[in-house]
Every structure is written in C-alpha cells, then in structure tokens.
C-alpha cells in the first residue's frame, strides 16, 4: 500500500531514521525522465540515499542535438534523510505523490533548469523485486511508478528550452536492497551479475498511461513481470500474464521492435525512433560515478558529455539504455498512439529471444 510518506526517503526498519537496518546495500532513490513531444529533447535525473554508506548522490542529464550532457554530484550525508539536495541538484516535494520539482542551479557546467512534474494518476506499485544469487540476497526492493506532465525550463550552454504543452515522462521511487557502493570483497561463487534480462516501458497516451516490465531468467521465465493500464482518472487494469516478443538490431543487444500481448485483447507495439540515453549518466554501471561511491570529499561535482557515437552499441557506458519509442496500443477496436521509453539491460543468456554468452550480440 502506497502512502504520502513513500515520497520521502525515510524507508527503514524499526530503528531511528538515521539507521536504515543493518544491510550496507540499503538505498532509497528518486528517478525522473521527460521528453519533448517530437522526441528531440530528452532529460533524466536521479537522487539516491545510501544511509549505511553515509552517501547521497544525484545526477541530471539532457540530450539535445544528439549530445548527452551529464551533471553528477555526490556528498556525505551524516545520516540526514530530508536534505533533498546534492550540490546544484535539488528535489522539492510540493505535493506528495502528485507534484515534485527538480531544480538545477547554474554553475560551472552547461546545465540548469527548474522542472515541475505533475502526476497523471496515483502511482502504481510494482510487484516486489526479490532475487538471490545462490544463498546471497541480491535484490529486495519496492518501486512505485507514475507518468506525468512536465512544465518549466531547462538550459544547455545558455540556450534556454521552454518545457510545457505536450512534454511528458515518468518518475519512480524505489527503496530496499541492491548492490551499491564499492564492490564486495567476496562476491558469491557464481558472481553477482552473470545473467540479468530487464525490460521497462512506461508509455504516455492520450487519456491514459501504460506500464510494462519484465525480469526474466536465462530460460525466459519471468521472475517479475507486470502490465498495467492507468486512466488519468486513476482506474487501474492489471495484466499478470503478459507475453512479449522482440526483434533485435543486428550486431547488437538493442531492440528494433517489441510487441506485447497484455491480455483482454490489449496489444502493445514499441518502435525506437529517438536518441539513445545512456543510463551511465545517472550512475548505473558507471566505473567512477556508480551509486553510493565515496569521492573523498564532503561534496564532489563533475560534468561530462557523450556523443551519439559514444552511446553506440559496444560502448561500456551504453550497455544499459533507455530508448525513446513510438507506442501503439490496440484494444481490439481502436489503435491508440503515444510515446514512451524502452529501458534495456541484457546480460547473459535469454533463450526465447536468442541471446547467448555474456554480452554476445545477435547476428
């Protein structure tokens, strides 16, 4: 059950707020993305709290004219859980579960902005993610996800972009256990990351939102999968037996087209059309700015950029991506067209789609 308290990074056990249980991998995270109606501008942001590690980090990224600009920041937290800022990046909770604002202060780097997210519906609660590597608990977390509309502005190198009519996107909140911070000195005998198949596709349509995700094992059996359609009025329709197929871009592990049969005559088709966003900009799998790392100072801030070529298949910084997609949802009598993202991370084998080896591309 989700409540307004879930929009604050205070998830923990029965200990005082400063002590989030005993597991070093406990985290509490915000994620946002947004895009212009034509897909020419894409932005994303994240802020993560790691109470056992004493670290808070945040990032803000914008793709414009084909270049992904990344702003990264990390600070030591001293246990404080309600200071929702890291250097130039801040999150304001204007109305819990409804309205939040991202604020990016201008500084030495190229990025700035003030962007307000207004939810289209009450957040959905995804099924709890629990995964073990042998006897080792690898993941145990909850995520709530919400589509919404954006307003405000952002700027890149002083060029201001107005954000308003038609700008949509997604935000989520997740909390629990994932591998964070420095690598474990003694990982499980089989390793921590030998197989992971992940699809996540929030989409915005006129009058309603759609969510589909799947975590599969190597045989293609889903250990966490769900499809949900949510009306702007808040009515939810859940699909627990959704099935999907993919067509690969040859010579890669990136999807050229995906279809999903949700059930109840609902069918989804996703076709990438816009820029590829490298999730490493938000710290995911980044070797130097991974989540929860201590940068040796009370505050560290950095800027960098990735060209389209540097976000191509084969780049270690672009194995985990979000692709803008044109979305079509058929209900048996009409086809609804919208826009969304298709997040992709594929490590190891996945028999139904033909993936083999650790990172072998599809030929």
C-alpha positions in Angstrom: 0.0 0.0 0.0 1.4 3.4 -1.0 1.0 6.5 1.2 2.3 10.1 1.1 5.2 9.1 3.3 6.6 7.0 0.4 7.6 10.1 -1.4 10.2 10.8 1.3 13.5 8.9 1.5 12.7 7.6 5.0 12.2 3.9 4.4 13.8 1.7 7.0 13.2 -0.7 9.9 12.2 0.0 13.5 15.5 1.9 14.2 15.6 5.7 14.3 15.5 7.4 10.9 19.3 7.8 10.7 19.8 4.0 10.9 18.2 2.0 8.0 18.5 -1.5 9.2 21.8 -3.4 9.1 22.4 -4.1 5.4 25.0 -1.9 3.7 23.2 -2.1 0.4 20.0 -0.4 1.6 19.1 2.5 -0.7 16.2 5.0 -1.3 16.0 6.6 -4.8 14.2 9.1 -7.0 14.2 8.7 -10.8 12.8 11.1 -13.4 12.7 11.3 -17.2 11.0 13.6 -19.6 10.8 14.3 -23.3 9.5 16.8 -25.8 6.5 15.8 -28.0 8.8 15.2 -31.0 11.5 13.4 -29.1 14.2 16.0 -30.0 15.0 16.8 -26.3 15.2 14.2 -23.6 16.2 14.7 -19.9 16.6 12.4 -16.9 17.5 12.8 -13.3 18.1 10.7 -10.2 18.9 11.1 -6.5 19.9 8.2 -4.3 20.3 7.9 -0.5 22.6 5.2 1.0 22.2 5.5 4.7 24.6 2.7 5.7 27.3 4.2 3.4 26.7 7.8 4.5 26.4 9.0 0.9 23.8 10.8 -1.2 24.3 11.2 -4.9 22.4 12.8 -7.7 22.6 13.4 -11.4 20.9 15.4 -14.2 21.3 14.6 -17.9 20.0 16.3 -21.1 20.2 15.1 -24.7 19.9 17.9 -27.2 21.3 18.0 -30.8 22.5 14.4 -30.4 24.8 15.0 -27.4 24.1 13.7 -23.9 25.2 16.2 -21.2 25.7 14.7 -17.8 25.9 16.6 -14.4 26.9 14.4 -11.4 27.1 15.2 -7.7 27.8 13.3 -4.5 28.1 14.3 -0.9 28.5 12.8 2.5 25.2 12.7 4.4 26.0 12.2 8.1 22.7 10.3 8.3 20.4 13.2 7.4 17.5 11.9 5.2 15.4 15.0 4.5 18.0 17.3 2.9 16.9 16.6 -0.7 19.8 18.4 -2.4 23.3 17.4 -3.6 25.4 20.4 -4.8 23.5 22.0 -7.7 20.7 19.4 -7.8 17.6 19.5 -5.6 14.2 17.9 -5.4 11.2 19.6 -3.9 8.2 17.5 -2.9 5.4 20.1 -3.5 2.5 17.6 -3.0 3.5 14.1 -2.1 2.5 11.5 -4.8 1.3 14.3 -7.0 3.7 17.2 -7.7 7.5 17.4 -7.5 10.0 19.9 -8.8 13.6 19.4 -10.0 15.9 22.4 -9.5 19.3 22.5 -11.2 21.3 25.6 -10.2 23.6 27.1 -12.8 27.2 26.6 -12.1 30.5 25.9 -13.9 28.8 23.3 -16.2 26.4 23.7 -19.1 23.2 22.6 -17.4 20.5 24.4 -15.5 16.7 24.2 -15.1 13.6 24.2 -13.0 11.2 21.4 -14.0 7.9 20.6 -12.3 6.4 17.1 -12.6 2.6 16.7 -12.2 1.4 13.2 -12.0 -1.4 12.0 -14.3 -2.6 9.3 -11.9 -1.9 7.8 -8.5 1.4 5.9 -8.6 1.3 2.2 -9.3 3.1 -0.2 -7.0 5.1 -2.8 -9.0 5.4 -6.3 -7.7 8.2 -6.6 -5.1 11.5 -7.5 -6.6 13.3 -10.3 -4.7 16.2 -12.1 -6.3 19.0 -14.3 -4.9 22.4 -15.4 -6.2 22.6 -18.8 -4.5 22.2 -18.1 -0.8 23.1 -14.4 -1.2 20.3 -11.9 -1.3 20.9 -9.8 -4.5 17.8 -7.6 -4.7 14.9 -7.0 -2.4 13.1 -3.7 -3.2 9.8 -2.0 -4.0 9.2 0.5 -6.7 6.3 2.9 -7.4 6.0 4.4 -10.9 4.0 7.3 -12.1 3.5 9.0 -15.5 3.1 12.8 -15.7 3.4 16.1 -17.5 6.3 18.5 -17.2 6.4 22.3 -17.1 9.2 24.8 -16.6 12.5 25.3 -18.4 16.0 23.9 -18.9 19.1 25.3 -20.5 22.2 23.8 -22.1 25.2 26.1 -22.6 22.9 29.1 -22.0 20.4 28.1 -24.6 17.0 28.0 -22.8 14.3 25.5 -23.7 10.7 26.1 -22.6 9.1 22.9 -21.2 5.3 22.8 -21.4 2.5 21.6 -23.6 3.0 18.0 -24.7 6.1 17.3 -22.6 5.5 14.1 -20.7 7.6 11.5 -18.9 7.8 9.2 -15.9 9.1 9.2 -12.4 9.6 6.5 -9.9 10.6 5.9 -6.3 12.3 2.7 -5.3 13.8 1.5 -2.0 15.3 -1.6 -0.5 18.4 -3.6 -1.3 20.5 -3.5 -4.4 24.3 -3.8 -4.8 25.6 -0.2 -4.2 28.9 1.4 -3.3 32.2 -0.3 -3.6 32.3 -3.9 -4.9 32.0 -6.7 -2.3 35.4 -8.2 -1.3 34.0 -11.7 -1.6 31.1 -11.9 -4.1 29.1 -15.1 -4.5 31.0 -18.0 -6.1 28.9 -17.6 -9.3 29.4 -13.8 -9.4 26.9 -11.0 -8.9 25.9 -10.2 -12.5 26.2 -13.2 -14.8 22.6 -13.1 -16.1 20.1 -10.2 -16.0 17.3 -9.6 -18.5 15.4 -6.3 -18.0 12.7 -4.5 -20.0 10.8 -1.5 -18.6 8.5 0.5 -20.8 6.3 3.3 -19.4 4.3 5.0 -22.1 2.1 8.1 -22.3 -1.1 8.0 -24.4 -4.0 10.5 -24.6 -6.1 10.0 -21.5 -4.1 7.1 -20.1 -0.7 5.6 -19.2 0.8 2.2 -19.8 3.4 0.3 -17.9 5.1 -3.0 -18.9 8.2 -4.5 -17.4 9.8 -7.9 -17.3 12.7 -9.5 -15.4 13.5 -13.0 -16.9 15.9 -15.7 -16.1 18.1 -17.4 -18.8 15.3 -19.8 -19.8 13.0 -16.9 -20.4 10.8 -17.5 -17.3 9.7 -14.2 -15.7 10.6 -13.8 -12.1 8.9 -10.3 -12.1 6.6 -9.2 -14.8 3.5 -6.9 -14.9 1.5 -4.9 -17.4 -0.8 -2.0 -16.2 -3.0 0.5 -17.9 -4.0 3.5 -15.8 -6.6 6.1 -16.8 -6.0 9.7 -16.0 -8.8 9.4 -13.5 -6.9 6.6 -11.7 -8.6 3.4 -12.8 -6.0 0.6 -13.0 -6.2 -2.5 -15.1 -3.5 -5.1 -14.3 -2.3 -7.8 -16.7 -0.3 -10.6 -14.9 0.1 -12.9 -17.9 1.5 -10.6 -20.5 3.9 -12.0 -23.1 6.3 -10.3 -25.4 8.5 -10.8 -28.5 11.4 -8.7 -29.7 13.2 -8.1 -33.0 16.9 -7.2 -32.5 19.1 -4.7 -34.2 21.6 -7.0 -35.9 25.0 -7.0 -34.4 23.8 -5.7 -31.0 21.7 -6.4 -28.0 19.4 -3.5 -28.7 15.7 -3.8 -29.6 14.5 -2.8 -33.1 10.8 -3.6 -32.3 8.9 -5.1 -29.4 5.4 -6.4 -29.2 3.5 -7.4 -26.1 0.2 -9.3 -25.7 -1.1 -8.0 -22.4 -4.4 -9.8 -22.3 -8.0 -8.8 -22.6 -7.4 -8.0 -26.3 -4.8 -5.4 -25.4 -1.6 -5.5 -27.7 1.3 -3.1 -27.4 3.9 -2.3 -30.1 7.1 -0.2 -29.4 9.4 1.1 -32.1 12.5 3.1 -31.1 12.8 6.4 -33.0 14.7 8.9 -31.0 18.0 9.4 -29.2 19.5 6.6 -27.1 20.0 7.6 -23.4 22.9 6.0 -21.6 21.9 5.2 -18.1 25.5 5.6 -17.0 24.8 9.3 -17.0 22.7 8.6 -13.9 25.4 6.4 -12.4 24.1 3.0 -13.5 27.2 0.7 -14.1 29.5 3.8 -14.3 33.0 2.8 -13.2 33.8 6.1 -11.4 30.3 7.5 -10.6 28.5 4.4 -9.6 25.8 4.6 -7.0 26.9 5.2 -3.4 30.6 5.6 -4.0 32.6 7.9 -1.8 34.6 10.5 -3.8 36.9 11.5 -0.9 35.3 14.9 -0.2 32.3 16.3 1.5 31.0 17.3 -1.9 32.1 16.3 -5.4 30.6 17.7 -8.7 31.5 16.7 -12.2 30.3 17.3 -15.8 30.9 15.3 -19.0 29.2 14.5 -22.3 28.6 11.6 -24.6 28.3 11.9 -28.3 25.9 9.7 -30.4 28.9 7.5 -31.4 29.9 7.1 -27.7 26.4 5.9 -26.9 26.5 3.3 -29.7 26.4 -0.5 -29.1 29.6 -1.8 -27.7 30.4 1.2 -25.5 30.7 0.0 -21.9 28.9 3.2 -20.9 25.9 2.4 -23.1 25.0 -1.2 -22.3 22.2 -0.1 -20.1 20.0 2.4 -22.0 16.6 4.0 -22.4 15.4 4.4 -26.0 12.5 6.8 -26.9 9.8 4.8 -28.6 6.7 5.4 -30.7 4.0 3.3 -28.9 0.8 1.8 -30.3 -1.8 0.2 -28.0 -4.6 -1.8 -29.6 -7.7 -2.6 -27.7 -9.4 -4.7 -30.4 -11.5 -1.8 -31.8 -9.0 1.1 -32.0 -5.3 1.9 -32.0 -4.0 4.5 -29.6 -0.7 6.2 -30.4 1.7 7.6 -27.9 5.3 8.0 -26.8 7.4 6.4 -24.1 10.7 4.8 -23.3 12.0 1.2 -23.5 14.7 0.6 -20.9 17.0 -2.3 -21.8 19.7 -4.2 -19.9 20.6 -7.7 -21.1 23.5 -9.6 -19.6 23.9 -13.3 -20.2 21.6 -15.7 -22.0 17.9 -15.4 -22.8 16.7 -18.5 -24.7 13.4 -17.2 -26.2 15.0 -14.1 -27.8 18.2 -15.9 -28.9 20.7 -14.2 -26.5 23.7 -16.3 -25.6 27.0 -15.8 -24.0 27.7 -13.0 -21.5 27.3 -10.0 -23.9 27.4 -11.7 -27.3 25.4 -9.6 -29.9 22.7 -11.0 -32.0 24.0 -11.7 -35.5 
